[in-house]
């Protein structure tokens, strides 16, 4: 490429696991990027907390700075990889208000303050890209925003948190307890010292909100997502799932549904679920991610790949950067926020689910009839009943239901817990993907 070809200045906010890989790839593949874009990308500043801290990737000391505002002012494009809400929100808003193009991988920020960022971008005619915010290297954001823009999406169902998938997969493959599998994930670097955001489902909920917003052209925030983590999953749950031809996954689920009032709305939830081994998500192992999208015209599509890590996430960041730089040089914009549908967010109780309930009951005549009555009285149909053992005058039952409103399923669980025929409810898991 000619030496006098146009050049764009890039400020990178954050030089951690992902930021360092972005810097490395921009340096190593500079000529390739220039050819794809039609101009040069020049790193103008790298914003860090401490310019003297040791780093895994070599960075020109002259680029390092703690002055984010000066770095933003001197750039054409800004890559935000700090994470969290503040100061990331302040810096992204500053960049957008100045008309800078922003690329971010910050799912927490988008899930909590997406509308504010989209409005700032629209007001200043700036672009906001965020492929790296969901599922690492997997191009699911692009798929929903652009590739499937001509389709009507009915459901997005996915494994979007690699830490929890690693833990559940480890429990299934080794028979480990939750605590043992978590400790192994931490030892290998898949889980943080404080794994709360992952194991309680909060990370997946932020991603679920982003995917739902894109799929259904409706603003969905993390506060709209019903969340349940994996901390209650036991080795017995895993063993029972395997014996019945299922596996347990933490799923992010976003659906277009008809609400109690007969009007269309959006249901969003994150929870562990039983998945039949015949479903493609059942084979997703280790720290990998996968998202299944159901379109009215396209049918079922599956996006699969590495959902975390420095290099995979950097790949998504740089994909956005190439598109952003090309638009900056040659005209064009990122897709704008589309919320024309403005569908209501349905309450968690309105979601339709299947349940699998393990319980201990009295081993006596009439108990099964009494249990069946508790289900029938609340409008929940039983799909199957299996006796899986028993002792001390009790029988262990596994009862699977047909799909019914979450409110009805929960009413059954409450009634079972209060019934004199039931000694205890051992486990409750939803079933998806049937």
Buried (B, 14 or more C-beta within 10 A) or exposed (E): EEEEEBBBBBBBBBBBBBBBBBBBBBEEBBEEBBEEBEBBBEBBBBBBEEBEEEBEBEBEEEBBBEEBEEBBBEBBBBBBBBBEBEBBBEBBBBBBBBEBBBBBBBBBBBBBBBBBBBEBBEEBEBBBBBBBBBBBBBBBBBBBBBBBEEBBBBBBBBBBBBBBBBBBBBBBEEEBBBEBBBBBBBEEEBBEEEBEBBBBBBBBBBBBBBBBBBBBBBBBBBEBBBBBBBBEBEBEBBEBBBEBEBBBBBBBBBBBBEBEEEEBBBBBBBBBBBBBEEBEBBEBBEBBBBBBBBBEEBEEBBBBBBBBBBBBBBBBBBBBBBBBBBBBBEEEBBBEBBBEEEBEBBBBBBBBBBBBBBBBBBBEEEBBEBBEEBBEEBEBEBBEEBEEEBEEEBBBBBBBBBBBBBBBBBBBBEBBEEBEBBBEBBBBBBBBBB
